[in-house]
Amino acid sequence: MIRRRVLFQGRVQGVGFRARARDTASRHPVTGWVRNEPDGTVLLEVQGDEDAVERYLGDLRRRVSGLVVRELTVQVNPERDESGFRIRYA
């Protein structure tokens, strides 16, 4: 089980990015969340087995192609008992 925190920069707010992230997650065995940040970026955390996380991120990248100009990814500690993938609001 791994968990990744990904910060997306570009034209990522006001374009349905969070909804696409949540919809894409429904097609993969992953959990996590996504939210808009005050600086105009989008922050996402995704958790699952390594292959599922990589497939999810690859699928999401295809769905948001052209919107993201930079992506920063770090591995973080997995969350216990997390279920589903949701949009978080500030």
Contacts in CASP RR format, 6 or more apart in sequence:
PFRMAT RR
TARGET T0000
AUTHOR 0000-0000-0000
METHOD contacts of the structure
MODEL  1
MIRRRVLFQGRVQGVGFRARARDTASRHPVTGWVRNEPDGTVLLEVQGDE
DAVERYLGDLRRRVSGLVVRELTVQVNPERDESGFRIRYA
1 47 0 8 1.000
1 48 0 8 1.000
1 49 0 8 1.000
1 78 0 8 1.000
2 47 0 8 1.000
2 48 0 8 1.000
2 49 0 8 1.000
2 50 0 8 1.000
2 53 0 8 1.000
2 75 0 8 1.000
2 78 0 8 1.000
3 45 0 8 1.000
3 46 0 8 1.000
3 47 0 8 1.000
3 48 0 8 1.000
3 53 0 8 1.000
3 75 0 8 1.000
3 76 0 8 1.000
3 77 0 8 1.000
3 78 0 8 1.000
3 79 0 8 1.000
4 45 0 8 1.000
4 46 0 8 1.000
4 47 0 8 1.000
4 53 0 8 1.000
4 57 0 8 1.000
4 73 0 8 1.000
4 74 0 8 1.000
4 75 0 8 1.000
4 76 0 8 1.000
5 43 0 8 1.000
5 44 0 8 1.000
5 45 0 8 1.000
5 73 0 8 1.000
5 74 0 8 1.000
5 75 0 8 1.000
5 76 0 8 1.000
6 43 0 8 1.000
6 44 0 8 1.000
6 45 0 8 1.000
6 46 0 8 1.000
6 57 0 8 1.000
6 71 0 8 1.000
6 72 0 8 1.000
6 73 0 8 1.000
7 37 0 8 1.000
7 41 0 8 1.000
7 42 0 8 1.000
7 43 0 8 1.000
7 44 0 8 1.000
7 71 0 8 1.000
7 72 0 8 1.000
7 73 0 8 1.000
8 17 0 8 1.000
8 41 0 8 1.000
8 42 0 8 1.000
8 43 0 8 1.000
8 44 0 8 1.000
8 64 0 8 1.000
8 67 0 8 1.000
8 68 0 8 1.000
8 70 0 8 1.000
8 71 0 8 1.000
9 40 0 8 1.000
9 41 0 8 1.000
9 68 0 8 1.000
9 69 0 8 1.000
9 70 0 8 1.000
9 71 0 8 1.000
9 72 0 8 1.000
10 41 0 8 1.000
10 67 0 8 1.000
10 68 0 8 1.000
10 69 0 8 1.000
10 70 0 8 1.000
11 66 0 8 1.000
11 67 0 8 1.000
11 69 0 8 1.000
12 40 0 8 1.000
12 41 0 8 1.000
12 42 0 8 1.000
12 64 0 8 1.000
12 67 0 8 1.000
12 68 0 8 1.000
13 36 0 8 1.000
13 40 0 8 1.000
13 41 0 8 1.000
13 42 0 8 1.000
15 67 0 8 1.000
17 34 0 8 1.000
17 42 0 8 1.000
17 64 0 8 1.000
17 67 0 8 1.000
18 34 0 8 1.000
18 35 0 8 1.000
18 36 0 8 1.000
18 42 0 8 1.000
18 87 0 8 1.000
19 87 0 8 1.000
20 60 0 8 1.000
20 63 0 8 1.000
20 64 0 8 1.000
21 34 0 8 1.000
21 42 0 8 1.000
21 44 0 8 1.000
21 60 0 8 1.000
21 85 0 8 1.000
21 87 0 8 1.000
22 34 0 8 1.000
22 85 0 8 1.000
22 86 0 8 1.000
22 87 0 8 1.000
24 56 0 8 1.000
24 59 0 8 1.000
24 60 0 8 1.000
24 63 0 8 1.000
25 31 0 8 1.000
25 32 0 8 1.000
25 46 0 8 1.000
25 56 0 8 1.000
25 84 0 8 1.000
25 85 0 8 1.000
26 85 0 8 1.000
27 59 0 8 1.000
28 52 0 8 1.000
28 55 0 8 1.000
28 56 0 8 1.000
28 59 0 8 1.000
29 48 0 8 1.000
29 49 0 8 1.000
29 52 0 8 1.000
30 46 0 8 1.000
30 47 0 8 1.000
30 48 0 8 1.000
30 52 0 8 1.000
30 53 0 8 1.000
30 56 0 8 1.000
30 85 0 8 1.000
31 46 0 8 1.000
31 47 0 8 1.000
31 48 0 8 1.000
31 79 0 8 1.000
31 82 0 8 1.000
31 83 0 8 1.000
31 84 0 8 1.000
31 85 0 8 1.000
32 44 0 8 1.000
32 45 0 8 1.000
32 46 0 8 1.000
32 47 0 8 1.000
32 79 0 8 1.000
32 82 0 8 1.000
32 84 0 8 1.000
32 85 0 8 1.000
32 86 0 8 1.000
33 44 0 8 1.000
33 45 0 8 1.000
33 85 0 8 1.000
33 86 0 8 1.000
33 87 0 8 1.000
33 88 0 8 1.000
34 42 0 8 1.000
34 43 0 8 1.000
34 44 0 8 1.000
34 45 0 8 1.000
34 85 0 8 1.000
34 86 0 8 1.000
34 87 0 8 1.000
34 88 0 8 1.000
35 42 0 8 1.000
35 43 0 8 1.000
35 44 0 8 1.000
35 87 0 8 1.000
35 88 0 8 1.000
35 89 0 8 1.000
35 90 0 8 1.000
36 42 0 8 1.000
36 90 0 8 1.000
37 43 0 8 1.000
38 90 0 8 1.000
45 76 0 8 1.000
45 79 0 8 1.000
46 53 0 8 1.000
46 56 0 8 1.000
46 57 0 8 1.000
46 85 0 8 1.000
47 53 0 8 1.000
47 78 0 8 1.000
47 79 0 8 1.000
47 82 0 8 1.000
48 78 0 8 1.000
61 68 0 8 1.000
61 71 0 8 1.000
END
